[in-house]
Amino acid sequence: MFCPKCGGLLYPEGDELVCRRCGYRKKKEGGKVVVSKAKEREAVVIEKDIELLPKTRVRCPKCGNEEAYWILRQTRAADEPETRIYICTKCGYRWREY
């Protein structure tokens, strides 16, 4: 989420999202907030409706279900291919394919 005042990132603090640039505060609205720290930087990802993600036919290694949601992320250098992240539609198990 971005600050409507200055355009900076909103970071989770308790039950609010806060802009570190201008101090803007907003109550969290539904959904799950995931904070990921990598190389002393924070990235905030808000997962609202996982059902809106595209689906594909792929076998879940945990439960054997034949359908999963998928997301593409650039997890390595820009000259290398994206990482496909799958989320099983039945059990919610997550796995990666490089």
ZITACOR-V334352 format. One record per residue. RES is the residue in one letter. PHI is phi in degrees with one decimal (999 if undefined). NEAR is the number of other C-alpha atoms within 8 Angstrom. Layout:
# ZITACOR-V334352
((RES;PHI;NEAR) (RES;PHI;NEAR))
This chain:
# ZITACOR-V334352
((M;999;6) (F;-116.3;7) (C;-68.8;11) (P;-72.4;5) (K;-83.7;6) (C;-115.3;7) (G;85.9;7) (G;-74.4;9) (L;-72.4;9) (L;-97.4;11) (Y;-109.8;9) (P;-72.7;9) (E;-141.1;7) (G;62.1;4) (D;-101.0;7) (E;-129.5;10) (L;-109.5;12) (V;-124.3;12) (C;-89.0;13) (R;-80.1;10) (R;-79.5;6) (C;-110.7;7) (G;87.6;7) (Y;-57.7;9) (R;-126.6;8) (K;-145.0;7) (K;-66.4;7) (K;-68.5;7) (E;-112.3;4) (G;23.9;5) (G;86.4;8) (K;-105.2;7) (V;-104.3;9) (V;-116.7;8) (V;-108.9;8) (S;-117.6;8) (K;-110.2;8) (A;-142.8;6) (K;52.4;4) (E;62.4;5) (R;-118.8;6) (E;-114.0;8) (A;-125.1;7) (V;-105.9;10) (V;-121.6;8) (I;-108.2;9) (E;-97.3;9) (K;-97.9;7) (D;-113.2;7) (I;-64.4;7) (E;-66.4;6) (L;-80.5;5) (L;-71.8;9) (P;-68.9;8) (K;-114.1;8) (T;-146.5;8) (R;-90.4;7) (V;-152.5;8) (R;-81.7;9) (C;-73.3;12) (P;-69.5;5) (K;-90.9;5) (C;-113.4;6) (G;83.3;7) (N;-58.9;11) (E;-99.4;8) (E;-138.9;13) (A;-149.2;15) (Y;-77.4;14) (W;-138.9;12) (I;-138.4;9) (L;-103.5;8) (R;-134.4;8) (Q;-88.5;9) (T;-98.9;6) (R;-123.3;7) (A;-60.3;6) (A;-64.1;6) (D;-87.6;4) (E;-111.8;6) (P;-67.8;8) (E;-68.5;10) (T;-100.5;11) (R;-91.9;11) (I;-110.3;12) (Y;-108.0;12) (I;-130.5;11) (C;-61.3;13) (T;-75.0;9) (K;-95.6;6) (C;-106.3;6) (G;82.0;7) (Y;-62.7;8) (R;-113.6;8) (W;-147.5;7) (R;-116.8;8) (E;-133.8;7) (Y;-91.1;6))
